[in-house]
Amino acid sequence: MRTAPLLSLAAAFAGVLSVGLARAADEPWVAEARGVATSIPPKLLAVLKAEIDQGGFEQAITACNEKAPQMARAASEQTGWQVRRVSLKQRNPKAQPDAWEAATLADFDRRAAAGESPMTLERAEQVLVDGRPTYRYMRALPVQELCLGCHGPRESLKPTVAAKLNALYPADQGVGYSVGQIRGAMTIRKPVP
């Protein structure tokens, strides 16, 4: 049976990958990427909290739909990094991960299930994108208590919240989460200078 050689090849590849990722974490560009990726979620949470306090989760859904993309565009323009959010269970169809992002999200889920803190999960790597060396960085976005009003189990959502989500996102997959699970990730990239 060829399973054993394939498993040892996979283990060796994983070891090489983790060494490569460890080296990337020491690069100056990683600190810059981390700063960009970690600057947006607290700002968005503050906006959403204010919207919830003012008009409930229904108002926060509208704000998230409009302001989150605006914040990502503004951060992209200010920093030179291409900034967006992605998820394996998209709410917004534009949050569809590419292959590198999907593999990273799946890895984040495995690592969190193995006991790593979702708050610290990240990946930094220099890869080729369309033949051009590119810096790529992702940081997990764990579900917080505040998130459950719109991302919790479908059956626990208020009917008005469910109706608003259905109106804005008819193919919504972004529900069913509990606190601490990984909702998605901030993903950023830019060409290597």
Summary of the structure (lengths in Angstrom):
residues: 193
radius of gyration: 18.1
end to end distance: 47.1
largest distance: 63.2
contacts: 555
relative contact order: 0.16
helix: 60%
strand: 18%
